Amino acid sequence: MPAKKGEKREQRFIVSSRQRTPQTARQTGRRRWKIEALFKTLKSRFAFGKFGQKTKLGVLRYLCLSVACFFLCHVEHLDQTASGQEETSWPDWGALAGQVRMKFVGWVRLFELEREMERILAVWDGTRQHAA
């Protein structure tokens, strides 16, 4: 690994069960840190570290849901950066999750509120008719 300006060259040793070239080891290391970042995000923002599943199927379902949530938030982040909004190196996953929730399931809540408003107005109209 080449040294940065003003630093001494650092030598690192890797122990592996397979023969690897320095370039392959570097690529594998880079991928590993991306995967570590994914799991850190899943654990801290999507409660992956707090699930209480006991069966293999339960763990698999929870993992699939967590990864799907992460993917939707990542797509939302890409959409925001493509539309010219502020670019940050590490997005606020909680805020992204809230935006995704509003985009994809907000219409369900609006539909529920509309139905409730209709029921309330029906009750009000019924009391007006009895008073007249």
Residue pairs with C-beta under 8 A, 6 or more apart in sequence:
1 9
1 10
1 12
1 26
2 9
3 9
3 10
14 20
14 25
16 25
20 28
38 70
39 48
41 70
41 93
42 48
42 49
42 66
42 67
42 70
43 49
44 93
45 93
45 94
45 97
46 66
46 69
46 70
46 93
46 97
47 66
48 62
48 63
48 66
51 58
51 59
51 62
53 59
53 61
53 62
69 97
69 100
70 93
72 100
72 104
73 91
73 93
73 96
73 97
73 100
76 96
76 99
76 100
76 103
77 91
77 96
81 87
